Amino acid sequence: MHGGDVYRNKVKYDFSINVNPLGMPQTVREAALAAVCDAEKYPDMRCETLRFAISSKFGCAAENVVCGNGASELILAFLRMACSPCVTDAGRAAGAPRLLLLSPCFTGYETAFRAVGAQLGADCDFSGDLEYFALSTKNDFSFTCEMLPAFLEKLRASKPNACIITNPNNPNGKLVERAVLEEIASECEKTGIWLLIDECFMELTGKACEYSFIPLLSRYKSVIVLRAFTKTFAIPGLRLGYCATSGGETAAALRKQLPEWSVSAPAQAAGVAAVHEDAYLKEAVRLISEERQFLATELKNLGFTVFPSDVNFLLFCADARANGADCCSSEGSLFDALLDDSILIRDCRDFTGLGEGYYRIAVRKHAENEAFVTSLQRIYGEMK
C-alpha cells in the first residue's frame, strides 16, 4: 500500500509521497537530461564520481560509500548480507534469520525481509521471524531515552541478525536522539548484530548536524547509514540512494549483493549535481517547517489527532485518542473520499502497530496545502 500510485488513480494533488515540496532542482534536472546523451554507454558500475562527491560532502571515505538504485534496493542488499549464512554469528540462535524493527515503521523493511526469506528458502512462516518493539500513542510513537532499557532487553533476547532504526521515523516523522542510537550501536557491536540506521529524510529536518550518525560511523563496524536522494531532491523516478559504512570491508560485502550496473548514468549525474544544492535544502527546510505547522494546526482544528513531526510529513488519526487507546477508527474511508476529490493520501492501515483511521500526508507548497485543507473540511464535515 505504498503511496505514489498516480498511474491507477486520477490524482491532482499527491500527498501520499514524502518528497521535497520544492521539486527537482533545475541543476539536477539539467544534469540528468545531459547524461541521457551518453545512454548508449554503460554507466560507471563503480559510481566513482558520485561516491567522491558524497565523500567530499559528508567527510566519509569514498571507498566506504555504496550507491544503489534507490533506498529500496540497498535495504534488500543489506538484508541479504546480514542474513546470509556465511555471516551469521556462531553465538546467535540457530534457525531462520531474524530482523528487529520498531512498530510502526516503514513497511518496505518487511517486504524486503520476506523476499530474502524466500531467496534463502526458509522452511517456516518467515513473517514469524520479524520481531517488533512497539511504540505507543502515549509517546506519540516517538522512540525516547526512557524506552532504551526495554529495547536493549528485547535486542538481547531476540538475538536478531539485523536491526533497523529509521531516523526520523516513518510514518510519524520524529527524530531519535543520537545518544539513544549510540547505546543501540554499542550493543549491536558487542553481540554481532548488524544495525541499519535509515536517514532517508534526515536532510529535510534541518537537524542533521545534531542527529545524523554519519560522523560516528568510524567507531562501529556493524553500523551502516542509509540515505536517499529520492526524497531529499524530489527524484523518485530516477531512483538513487547510498549507504555510508565504517570500512571498505563492509562496503565490499554490501556491493556483492547488488547488480553490476545498479545506478543509471542520469541518476549518477543527478546525484553529483544534487550534492552541491545547499541553498535549495535550506529553503526546503524553511518551507517544510512553516507548512507543517499550518497543516498540523488545520488538522487539529478539525478534531484530528496529529502526531508531532520533525520532517516533511504528518501522521494523523481520524478520531481523537480516548483513554489512551492505541488504535483509532473512522466512519467511512477518508482515503476514498479525498481520492474522489483527486487528492491522494497515505492510508496507514498496513503499518504494523497502526490500524484503520490512521493517515499520513506529505507537506507540500502552501497552495496545495490549502487545497487539501479545503477539501478535507468539506469531506470530513459530511462524514461526521
N, C-alpha and C positions, 0 to 999 in steps of 0.2 A: 504493500500500500504506500510505496514511495510517492512523493509529490512530483510535480512537473509533467503530468500526463496531459499535455495540451494537444496531443495527437488524436485522442479519442473523446475529447471534450471540447465544447465551444467555450473558449476562455478569452476574456478581455483583460482581466487582472489576475495574475498568478501570484497568490500569496502562499503557495504551498512549498516553494523552494527558497532556501535561505541564501541567496546570492547578494553580493554588494548592490545596494539600490542605485548607485551611480552608473551601473552598467559597465561594459567593457571600455577601458581607457583607449583613446584614439591611437596612442603609440603601440599598444598591444595589438589592436586591430590591424594596423598598417604592417607590423612585423609578421603577423600570421599570414596576411594576404601576400606579402612579398615572398614568403617561404613556399607558397604554392607553386611559384615558378620553378622551384627545384624539386617538384614532386616526382619527376622522372628518376631521381636518385633515391637510394635508400637513405633513411635518416641515420644520424650518428648513433649507433647502438650503445655507445658509452655515454652519450649526453654530456660530453666534456665541457662545452661552452656553458651550458646551463648549470652543471654542477659547480663549476668555478664561480659563476655569478652568484649562486646561492651561498657558496663558501665565503666569498668576499663580503656578502651582506650580513651573514649571521655568525661569522667567526668560527665555523666548524670546518675541518679539513675536507677538501673536495673528495678524497677517496672514501670518506665516511658518509657521503650523500648518495642515496639511491633514488632514482626518478622512476615514475610509473605512470600508466595510463589512468590517471585519477586515483583518488584515495582508495576506492573500492578494490582496485587491482592490488594495491600494496597491502591492504588488510588481508586479502586472500593469501598473498605471498608470505606475509608474516605468520599466519596461522599454519600454513604448510610447513614452514621452517620450524616453528615452535612445537608442532605436533608430530613431526617426523620421528619414527622410532630410533633413528641414529642419533638424535639429540636429546632423547628422553633421559632424564637424570635417574640413576640407579636407585636413589632413595625415594623416588616418587611411587605412589601406589600403582600396582600393575593394572592393566585394563585399557579401555578406550581413553583417548585424550580428554582432558577436562579444560574448560575455559570459565574463568570467573568474571562476571560482569556486574555493573551496577544496574539497578532496575528502578525507574526506566532509563534506557539509554538507546543510542542509535541502533535501529533494527538490522542494519547491514552486517553487524558483527555476527548475529545469529545465523543469517543466511550464509555467510562465508564459512562459518564453523561447520555447518551441516554439509556444505559442499566438500570440505576437507574430509569429513567423516565418510562420505560416500566414496571419495577417492581412496581412502585408506582401507575401505571395505570393513568398517567396524561392524562386528556381528552383535549389534544391540540397538536399542532405541536411542539413536545418537543424541536426540534432544535431551535425554536424561542426564547427559554429561555436561550440560550447561548449568553452571552454578550461579546463583544471583545473591547480591547483597542489596536488600530492599531499602530504598529511600522513601521518605514519608511526606505526606502533605503537611504534617506538623512542622516540618523544617523547610517547607516549600520545595521539596525534592532536592535540597542542597546537601552536598557531602561536606560535613563540618568536622572540625577537630574533635568534637565530642564523640563522633561516631568511629574514630580511628581505632580504639581498642577492640571494639566488636568486629570491625572489618579485618584487622590483623588476625584475630582469633579465627575468623572464617577462612582466611587465606591459609593459615597453618593446618586447619582441619581438612580443608578441601584438597590441598596439595595439587593445584591445577598445573597444567603445562604452561598456561599463559593467563595473564590478567590484562584487561583493557580498561583504562580510565579516560573518559572524554573530558577535556578541559578547554573551554567551558562545556558543560554537559548539554546533550541534546536529548530530549526536547525542551528542557526548561531554561537553558541558557546561562546557568550560574557557574562562576569560576570556582575552582578548587584551590585552596591555599597551597603555595609551594612547599611549606613545611609539612603538610599532610602527605604530599607526593613524595617528599624525601623519606619519610618514615616507611611508606609502602615500598619505595625503591630499595631501601636498605634491607627490608625483609625479603624481597624477591631476590636480591643479590645473595643473601645468606642461604636461601633454600633452593636456588637454581630454577626460579620461575621467571619466564620472560614477561616483561612489562611493556605494553604499548601505551604511550600517552598520546591521545589523539587531540592535536591542537589545530584542527582544520579551520576553526573560527577565531583562533587566538588574535590574529592581527586586526580583526574587526571590533575587538573590545577596547583597543587603545591602551591596554594594560599589560602588554607582552613583557615589558621590562621587569615588572614585579611578579608575573605569574608563569612565564614560559620556562620550561625545563631544559631548553637547549643549552644554556650556559653551564648547567650542572652535569651534562652527559658524560664528560670525561671520567667522572667518579664511579660510573655504574656500567659494567659490561653487559648487563642483561636488560638495559632500558633502551627503547627506541622511541623517537618522537616523530609523529606523522603530521604533515601539513598538506594543504591543498590550495593550489592557485585557483581552482574551480570556483570556490565560494568567494575568496578574497578579491578576485579580479573579474568576477562575473563571466567566466568562460566554461560553463558546464558542458557545452557542446564540443569543446576542444579536448577536454579530459587531461588534466595534468596535476600530479601530486608528487611529493617526495618524502623520504624518511631521512632523518639525521640519526646517526648511530655513534657509539662511543669509540669504535675502532674499525679498521679495514676488514678484520676477520668477520665481524658480524655483518658488515655491508656486503661482503662477498657471499656469505651464506644466504642473505636475502635475495641477492641478484640471481642466484641459482634457481630461484622459484619463479622467475619472470621470463617471458619470451625474449628472444634476442633483440627484436626491434619493437619495443613496447611503446615508445613515445614517438609520435609523428613529427616530421620536420616543422609543420606550422605550430604545433604545441610547444616544441622546444624554443622556437623563435619568440613565441608569445611570452614564454616564461622569462627569457633573458630580458625582454623589454619591461616586463612587469616588475622585476626586482628593483628597478630604479624609480618606481612610481610612489615616492614618499609623500608628495603633496596631495596626490589623489587619495591615499589612505587616510591622511589627516582629515581631509574634507569628509570622507566617508564616515569616520568615527564621529565627527561633529554632527552630521546629518542623522546618523543612527541614534545617537543619544537623544536628540530633540524629538525625533519622530516616534521613538519607542515610548517616551513619556506621554506624547499625545495619544497614541493608541491605547496605552495602559489606562490613562485617565478616562477615555471614552468607554472602554470596556467595563471599567468599574462603575461608571455612571449608569450603565445598563443593568448592573447587578451581577456581572460575571465575577468569578474568582480569577484573578490574574496573578500569576507566579512571577516573582522578581527575576529579571534577566540582566545580564551584563553585555549582551550582544544583539545581533540584528534579527531576533525572533522572540516571540512571546508564546508561552503556553497558557491557555486559559480553560476554564471549566464553565459549562453552561448553567450550573446551579451553584450557589454559594455552599461552601462546606458547612455541614451541620454536625455538631457533637464530635468533631474530629474524625469524621468518616474519611476513609481512604479512597472512596470512589464517588463520582458524581454521575448524574444521568440527565438526559434531556428528553423532552416530549417532542417526538419527531426528529428529523435529521437536519441540523443546521447546515451541515455539509451540502446536502442535496438542495436545500432552499437557496443557498448562496450560489451554487452551481447553476441553478435556473436563472440567476441574475448574471451569469457569465463570470463569476468570481470563484476561483479555486483556492481552497484552504486545505490544510493537512488534518485529516481525521486520524486521531491518535489511538484508536481502539486496538491497533496491532502492537503497540508498545507494551512489553511485559511490565506489569505494575500499574498500568493505566486501564481505562475501560471506556464505556460509552459516555459521551458528553465532554470528553477532553479533545481540544483542538489546538493546533499550533499555526501561527501566522507569521509571515516574514514582515520585517519593517521595510516599507517601500518609500518612494518620494511622497511629499505631502499631498499632491493632487490625487494620487492613487489611494493613499490612506483615507482621505476624506470621502472618496467614492465608496470605499469599503465600509466606513462607518455609517454613511447614509443608507446603504443597502441593509446593513445589519440592524440599524434602528428600526427600519420598517418591517423587516422579516421577523426579528425577534419579538417585536411588539405584537405581530399577528400570531406568533406561536404561543404566547403566554396564555 
